[in-house]
């Protein structure tokens, strides 16, 4: 464990992850990949020419990534709560 500032910085960084921002050199907006693929597929295939199995797969991917995005936020919030409780124990006045 670190000093009080390290606790606060870690909590702030986890908040960025939860809020789908760039932190630690990584973009935490999970849906960005989905949107990029959907856009590229729409550009590649002619209008109304995307095969149904591709459409179905992209819809399933989007649904699963939304679940993953929700899980990311839940997990970060759990870590934030735990780290904040630990910080309060170690630095009650900080």
N, C-alpha and C positions, 0 to 999 in steps of 0.2 A: 504494500500500500504506500501511497505517496503522501505529500503534504496536503494541506487544505485546498490550495489552488489546483493541485493535480486532480483532486476529487471533482472540484467544480468544473474544470476543463473537460474531464471525461464525461460528466453529466451533460455538458453543453454539446459535445461532439455526438453523443448518443441521441440527443434531441434533434440534431441535424440529420442523422441517419433516419430517425423516425419520421422526420418531416420531408424526406426524400430529397435531401440536398447533397451537394458534393462534400465529402469529408474523407480524410486520409487518402486523398487522391482517387477516390472512387465515387461515381455518381450513383446515389442510392435511390434514384427514381426508377424502380423496376419496370414500370410500364413503358419507359422510353424505348426499350428493345422491341416490345410488341408494336408500338406505333410506327417505328422505323420499318419493321417487316411488313406491316399492313400497307404502308405507303408505297414501299418498293414493289410489292406484289401488284397493287392497283396500277402502278406506272408500267409494269412489265406486260401484263395481260391487256388485251383490248377491252373496251367498255363491255360490261356484262359477259366477259369471256373467262372469268376466273372459274376453274373447275370446282364443282360442289365439294369434293373431298378436301380441297385446299381451303375453301371457305369454312367448312366444318372444323378443320384442324386449327385454323386461326382463331375461330370463336372459342374453341376449347382452350387454346393457349392463353387467350385473353382472360378467360374466367379463372384459370389456374394461377395466372400471374397476379390477378387481383387478390386471390386468397393468399399468395405468397407475400404480397405487399402488406396485407392486413397482419399477417403473422410477424413480419419484420417490425411493424409498429408495436405490436403487443410485446414482443420479446425485448425491444429496446426500452419500452416503458417499465417492464419488470426489472431490467438491469438498473435503470435509473432509480427506481424505488429502493432497490437493495443497496446501491452505492450511496444514495442519499442517507439511508438509515445508518450505514456504516460510518459515513462522514460525521453524522450527528453524534455517534458514540465516541469517535476518536477526537473530534473537534467540536465539542458542544457549544462553544462560543464563536465558532467560525462560520 
